Amino acid sequence: MNEESDHSDAVEAPFSVLEQEHAKLGQDIDVVRRYGEAHLDAFVDLWLENEPPVHIVAAFAGDDVDEHEAALRRLVSYPSQLEVRGTRYDRTHIEGIHAEVRRMAATTERGSIKSTGIVKGHVKISLRANQLKLAQDLLNSYGDAVQLTVGFLGYPDPNWFDPDVPARSRVAPQRSPLLPDEIHVSIDEGLTVKTGEHLRSVVHIHNAGSTEIAVLTNGAVTAYIVDPQSEVVVGAFEFAQTMPGIEFRIPPDRVIDVPLLVGTASSDPLLGYATPPGRWAIEIHLNLDNRGIFRTPPLPFDVVAWDPLI
């Protein structure tokens, strides 16, 4: 059988309906983008929305939104899948705010502003869970031109979640099985973290089995704060982990210390933006090479009030 017949017999994975719709609208996206580039005084942004039906959204500022919509509907191949929205702020105004916020990020306390970007005609700003004052200052300065997230929750409405962030990735991964019986973990006595802050420490991992195990990390393992009774996750570290992969190998009957990261950004709007002071527990997820991801039993842990003198 020659190479050509091999290719013809291969079964390719079918595209999903969503992928098919995105591919179908690709040419129209280019048409809208070129039109926007020719009308920079009014064009603000362009994006796809996946709520059925999948459609293109083009945002324009000014008094001629209806005219832009009519022109675009004549140009695209799928006018029923085009939505043209009017916005209060033009692109120049949005870009000016974004530049100011980026300068602010360079001069405020390191890490206070997690990320910024222009998305869907707004300046998206993500702040640490302890930055409520900064969030209010930004809201007072820029109003609805900015879209604010403090920790994991929207601001000023903590019940709002960013629709562009999948719910499963906002806080904790899917519930994993408990660690195998031969792996024991512990943390130092008396570990605490201030509400709204995060703590770097170590977790002690004892391999009581007969074969070596390897723990895969990106420099540290992450703990999730859980309710001791329900074991529901209520808080976590809100920053992305971007360090390269680091492997910790544990021979049989040995104990090693692995860096541990504990954050207190709240995932429950009823608790506020940070896990409040109290007696909680932490659950640590360990990625074991060739075995999968496992969780520890809840380990007692205290969140304490923020005191600048501590």
Order of alpha helices (4+ residues) and beta strands (2+ residues): alpha-alpha-alpha-beta-beta-alpha-beta-alpha-beta-beta-alpha-beta-beta-beta-beta-beta-beta-beta-beta-beta-beta-beta-beta-beta-beta
